Each structure stands twice: as C-alpha cells, then as structure tokens.
C-alpha cells in the first residue's frame, strides 16, 4: 500500500470517526431538546395554573369585599332604623304647642336628614296602614275584630335595602270577626 492510499484510508477513518461523533452529539442534542421541551411544557402548564389561581383569587377577593360592604351597610342601616323609629315616636307624641319650638324643628330636621341619608343608601320605607297583611312584610303584634286582615296600626314600618326586606313592619290588624 502506498503512502497515498494509507493517507486516504486514515482520512477516511478520521471522517468516519468524526461522523460517528457528530451522530452521537446529534442524539445528545435531541435528548437535550426533548428534555427542554418537556420542561417548557411543564412550566407553561404551571404558568396557566398560576394565572387561573390568580384570577380566581381576584374574583373571590372582589366577592368577599362586596359581601363585607353589604354586611356593613345592612348593619349600619338596621341600627339607624332604631333612631328613626324613636324620632318618629317623638315627633308624633309632641304636643301641638311644642311643635313650633327650635328643638322640635331640629328633631324634624335630624329625622329628615337620616331618612335622606338612608335613601342614598338605597333604603326605602313603606307604610302599611289600611293594606292587607303580607306575611313576607308584616309581623302581626295584635288582632282586633273588624275587616279581615287589614292593618289598622303600625308600630314600626318595614324597610327594604335594594330589593331585600331588612325589617318587617310590626302591625295591629282587624281579624274579620
């Protein structure tokens, strides 16, 4: 074998070795790419779950905040209604000769201010006199003979906050006997 043939064979062997090395590197790179692709998919899935959890948390916090404000509003309104009732009793029990005094005017003004404030909070009151009893709205305190189930006296009005009854009216009714 000549030197040239030996060189050619050596070169061929080197090229085959190089090709073998390249194939091994290619397999390693494909394995690495597969691992990285799997990691990317896992991270994408984790990100999607984290985003969903975040959106659910935001919704829950908003709902809890709205519930809290509803409860606070309801609680304040119910407590204010006691003052409204007392002011209404005071106004109706005041003798005529005292209704022109500055104190009485202040009491009426205070009552009016509280009512206006409650109206801005979507609270509405309703009179029940001479209406039929509705058990969803009225609590019958006493009964007297007369027209059937007509309200003749109201101790306390009934109130709604938005569309929900927050206090039933306390009433006396005719029973129809």
C-alpha positions as CSV (number, residue, x, y, z in Angstrom):
1,X,0.0,0.0,0.0
2,X,1.3,3.3,-0.9
3,X,1.5,6.3,1.3
4,X,-1.2,8.0,-0.6
5,X,-3.5,5.1,0.0
6,X,-2.6,5.0,3.6
7,X,-3.3,8.7,4.0
8,X,-6.6,8.3,2.2
9,X,-7.6,5.4,4.4
10,X,-6.6,7.4,7.5
11,X,-8.5,10.3,6.3
12,X,-11.5,8.1,5.6
13,X,-11.2,6.6,9.1
14,X,-11.0,10.1,10.7
15,X,-14.0,11.2,8.7
16,X,-16.0,8.1,9.8
17,X,-15.0,8.8,13.4
18,X,-15.9,12.4,13.0
19,X,-19.3,11.4,11.5
20,X,-19.8,9.0,14.4
21,X,-19.1,11.8,16.9
22,X,-21.4,14.1,15.1
23,X,-24.2,11.4,15.2
24,X,-23.6,10.9,19.0
25,X,-23.7,14.7,19.5
26,X,-26.9,14.9,17.5
27,X,-28.5,12.2,19.6
28,X,-27.4,14.0,22.8
29,X,-28.8,17.3,21.4
30,X,-32.1,15.7,20.5
31,X,-32.3,14.2,24.0
32,X,-31.5,17.7,25.5
33,X,-34.1,19.3,23.2
34,X,-36.7,16.8,24.3
35,X,-35.9,17.4,28.0
36,X,-36.0,21.2,27.5
37,X,-39.3,20.8,25.5
38,X,-40.8,18.8,28.4
39,X,-39.6,21.4,30.9
40,X,-41.1,24.2,28.8
41,X,-44.4,22.3,28.7
42,X,-44.3,21.8,32.5
43,X,-43.6,25.5,33.0
44,X,-46.4,26.5,30.6
45,X,-48.8,24.3,32.5
46,X,-47.6,25.8,35.8
47,X,-48.0,29.3,34.5
48,X,-51.5,28.6,33.2
49,X,-52.5,27.1,36.6
50,X,-50.9,30.1,38.5
51,X,-52.8,32.6,36.2
52,X,-56.1,30.7,36.8
53,X,-55.4,30.7,40.6
54,X,-54.7,34.4,40.5
55,X,-57.9,35.2,38.5
56,X,-59.9,33.1,40.9
57,X,-58.3,34.8,43.9
58,X,-59.1,38.3,42.4
59,X,-62.8,37.2,41.9
60,X,-63.0,35.8,45.4
61,X,-61.5,38.9,47.0
62,X,-63.9,41.1,45.0
63,X,-66.9,39.0,46.0
64,X,-65.7,38.9,49.7
65,X,-65.3,42.7,49.6
66,X,-68.8,43.2,48.2
67,X,-70.2,40.9,50.8
68,X,-68.4,42.7,53.5
69,X,-69.7,46.1,52.4
70,X,-73.2,44.6,52.1
71,X,-73.0,43.3,55.7
72,X,-71.6,46.6,57.0
73,X,-74.3,48.6,55.2
74,X,-77.0,46.3,56.4
75,X,-75.7,46.5,60.0
76,X,-75.5,50.4,59.9
77,X,-78.9,50.7,58.4
78,X,-80.6,48.4,60.9
79,X,-79.0,50.4,63.8
80,X,-80.1,53.7,62.2
81,X,-83.7,52.4,61.9
82,X,-83.9,52.4,65.7
83,X,-83.1,56.1,65.8
84,X,-85.6,56.8,63.0
85,X,-88.3,54.9,64.9
86,X,-87.5,56.8,68.1
87,X,-87.5,60.2,66.3
88,X,-90.9,59.3,64.6
89,X,-92.4,58.4,68.0
90,X,-91.1,61.6,69.5
91,X,-92.4,63.7,66.6
92,X,-95.9,62.1,66.8
93,X,-96.0,62.3,70.6
94,X,-95.0,66.0,70.8
95,X,-97.9,68.2,71.9
96,X,-99.1,70.8,69.3
97,X,-97.9,73.8,71.4
98,X,-94.3,72.5,71.4
99,X,-94.2,71.9,67.6
100,X,-93.1,75.5,66.9
101,X,-90.0,75.4,69.1
102,X,-86.5,75.3,67.7
103,X,-85.8,72.0,69.4
104,X,-88.8,70.4,67.7
105,X,-87.6,71.8,64.3
106,X,-84.1,70.4,65.0
107,X,-85.7,67.0,65.7
108,X,-87.7,67.0,62.5
109,X,-84.6,68.2,60.6
110,X,-82.5,65.4,62.1
111,X,-85.2,62.8,61.2
112,X,-85.4,64.2,57.6
113,X,-81.6,64.1,57.3
114,X,-81.4,60.5,58.4
115,X,-84.2,59.5,56.0
116,X,-82.4,61.2,53.1
117,X,-79.1,59.5,54.0
118,X,-80.9,56.1,54.1
119,X,-82.4,56.8,50.7
120,X,-78.9,57.5,49.3
121,X,-78.0,54.0,50.6
122,X,-81.0,52.5,48.6
123,X,-83.1,52.1,51.7
124,X,-86.8,52.6,51.3
125,X,-89.6,52.6,53.9
126,X,-93.2,51.6,53.2
127,X,-96.4,52.4,55.1
128,X,-98.7,49.5,55.7
129,X,-101.9,51.3,57.1
130,X,-105.1,50.0,55.6
131,X,-103.4,47.4,53.5
132,X,-103.8,43.7,53.6
133,X,-101.4,41.7,55.7
134,X,-98.5,40.2,53.8
135,X,-96.5,37.7,56.0
136,X,-93.4,38.5,54.0
137,X,-93.5,42.1,55.1
138,X,-95.6,42.3,58.3
139,X,-95.3,40.9,61.7
140,X,-98.8,40.9,63.4
141,X,-98.5,42.0,67.0
142,X,-102.2,42.1,67.9
143,X,-105.6,41.5,66.3
144,X,-108.9,43.3,66.7
145,X,-112.3,42.5,65.3
146,X,-113.1,44.2,62.0
147,X,-112.4,43.9,58.3
148,X,-110.5,40.8,57.5
149,X,-106.7,41.1,57.8
150,X,-106.5,44.9,57.2
151,X,-103.7,46.7,59.0
152,X,-105.1,49.4,61.3
153,X,-102.0,50.4,63.3
154,X,-98.3,50.3,62.5
155,X,-95.7,50.3,65.3
156,X,-92.7,50.1,63.0
157,X,-92.5,50.5,59.2
158,X,-91.0,47.9,57.0
159,X,-87.8,48.7,55.1
160,X,-86.0,47.4,52.0
161,X,-82.3,47.6,51.3
162,X,-82.1,47.3,47.5
163,X,-84.6,44.5,46.9
164,X,-84.3,42.7,50.2
165,X,-86.6,43.3,53.2
166,X,-84.3,44.2,56.1
167,X,-87.1,44.7,58.7
168,X,-90.7,43.6,58.8
169,X,-93.4,46.1,59.9
170,X,-94.9,45.5,63.3
171,X,-98.7,45.9,63.0
172,X,-102.1,45.5,64.5
173,X,-104.8,44.1,62.2
174,X,-108.5,43.6,62.0
175,X,-109.3,39.9,62.0
176,X,-112.7,39.9,60.3
177,X,-114.6,38.6,63.3
